[in-house]
Amino acid sequence: MKRRMIEIKSISTSVIIVFVFMMLLSCSKTKGSGGSDDDDHHVDESDTTYPVIRIDNPLPNQVFVNGDTIKVEGLITDNGLYHGKIKIINDLNGLLVNEQLYETHFFTSFNFSFKHKTSVTVPTDYTITIEYEDHGLNTSTQSRKVKVNP
């Protein structure tokens, strides 16, 4: 009886290992997405439509003062969104000031909203970039320049 329980336990463990292995193989990344290797990403080779990004805020070349909050808001549409990011770069030194990552499998529209509280001691120019990729690995990017004064 004890031997039979060990055999059943061994078979159960083998089934679980095979199941996990098959799940890992089913996540296709044949075209080389920028995501990590553990993403649950199905590449749709027939998808040739690029995501459309609309930035509502901030306005182009909008000026902020130290302590203000930059609100990055807008809409992304596509026939099958996958993932994206909003990043704020300091134009003077190229350093990443702040970043927000999104994962939105198969949504057809996504309202994004991201806030960053400014902190500068000298006039500083930032580039805010929104980048989004769909399940066809089509990537769209939109940017806005803003200035922050002390």
C-alpha positions in Angstrom: 0.0 0.0 0.0 2.8 2.4 0.9 4.6 1.6 -2.4 1.4 2.4 -4.4 1.1 5.8 -2.6 4.7 6.6 -3.5 4.0 5.7 -7.2 0.9 7.8 -7.3 2.7 10.7 -5.7 5.5 10.3 -8.2 3.1 10.3 -11.1 1.3 13.4 -9.8 4.6 15.2 -9.5 5.5 14.2 -13.0 2.2 15.4 -14.4 2.6 18.8 -12.7 6.2 19.2 -14.1 5.0 18.4 -17.6 2.1 20.8 -17.2 4.3 23.6 -16.1 6.8 22.9 -18.9 4.0 23.0 -21.5 2.7 26.3 -20.1 6.2 27.8 -20.4 6.5 26.6 -24.0 3.1 28.0 -25.0 4.3 31.6 -24.3 5.6 32.6 -27.7 8.2 35.3 -28.2 9.3 34.6 -31.7 9.7 38.2 -32.9 11.7 39.4 -29.9 9.5 41.5 -27.6 11.2 43.9 -25.3 9.5 42.3 -22.2 11.0 39.8 -19.8 11.2 36.1 -20.5 8.4 35.3 -18.1 5.7 37.4 -19.8 2.5 35.7 -20.8 2.7 36.9 -24.4 1.1 35.4 -27.5 2.5 37.0 -30.7 -0.2 37.7 -33.3 1.7 37.6 -36.6 -1.4 38.9 -38.5 -1.6 42.1 -36.4 -0.1 44.9 -38.5 -2.0 47.7 -36.8 0.1 50.0 -34.6 -1.3 51.4 -31.3 -2.6 55.0 -31.4 -1.4 57.2 -28.5 -3.2 60.4 -27.6 -1.6 62.6 -24.9 -4.1 64.9 -23.2 -1.7 66.2 -20.5 0.8 67.8 -20.2 0.5 70.3 -23.0 3.6 70.6 -25.4 6.3 72.8 -23.7 4.2 73.3 -20.6 6.1 75.1 -17.8 5.9 73.8 -14.2 7.5 75.1 -11.0 9.4 73.2 -8.3 6.9 71.2 -6.3 4.2 71.0 -9.0 2.8 67.7 -10.0 3.1 66.8 -13.7 0.0 64.8 -14.7 0.6 62.6 -17.7 -2.8 61.5 -19.1 -4.2 60.2 -22.3 -5.6 57.3 -24.2 -4.1 54.4 -26.1 -6.2 52.4 -28.6 -5.4 49.2 -30.6 -7.0 45.9 -31.6 -5.0 44.1 -28.9 -2.8 46.0 -26.5 0.0 44.2 -24.7 2.3 46.4 -22.6 3.9 49.8 -22.4 5.5 52.5 -20.2 5.6 56.2 -19.4 9.0 57.6 -18.7 10.3 61.0 -17.7 13.9 61.8 -18.7 16.0 64.7 -17.6 17.2 66.2 -20.9 20.4 67.6 -19.5 21.9 64.4 -18.2 19.7 61.7 -19.8 18.8 60.2 -16.5 15.5 58.5 -15.9 13.5 60.7 -13.4 10.5 58.4 -13.1 8.8 55.5 -14.9 5.5 53.7 -14.9 5.0 50.3 -16.5 1.7 48.9 -17.7 0.5 45.4 -18.8 -2.9 45.4 -20.5 -3.3 42.1 -22.4 -5.8 42.4 -25.2 -7.5 45.6 -24.1 -8.6 47.7 -27.1 -8.3 51.0 -25.2 -6.5 52.1 -22.1 -6.8 55.4 -20.3 -3.4 56.1 -18.8 -2.7 58.4 -15.8 0.6 59.0 -14.1 1.7 61.7 -11.7 5.2 63.0 -10.9 5.9 65.6 -8.2 8.7 67.8 -9.4 11.8 68.7 -7.4 14.5 70.8 -9.1 17.0 73.5 -8.0 17.8 74.8 -11.5 15.6 75.2 -14.6 15.2 71.6 -16.0 13.8 70.3 -19.3 12.1 66.9 -19.2 11.0 64.6 -22.1 8.0 62.6 -21.2 7.7 59.5 -23.5 4.7 57.1 -23.8 5.6 53.8 -25.5 3.1 51.0 -26.1 3.4 47.6 -27.8 0.6 45.3 -29.0 0.4 41.6 -29.4 1.7 41.9 -33.0 4.8 43.5 -31.5 3.9 46.8 -33.2 5.3 49.6 -31.1 4.2 53.3 -31.0 5.8 56.2 -29.2 4.8 59.7 -28.4 6.8 62.3 -26.5 6.2 65.7 -24.9 8.8 68.3 -23.7 8.1 70.2 -20.5 10.2 72.6 -18.4 10.4 72.8 -14.6 11.6 76.0 -13.0 12.9 76.3 -9.4 
